């Protein structure tokens, strides 16, 4: 089955790509800091990813849905 993505606007694509890169980079930095045993920095990074996810959801529901 092939999905038709021609209805996705460029702004929605860029918006989603930027936030996904931000969220997953913060998670990966958090995991890296856990392995380096810098737990406080790691939890701030995980918290930043959670806050970014919430902001992404709010902006997505407000502007695009």
Beta strands, then each sheet from edge to edge (+ up, - down):
end
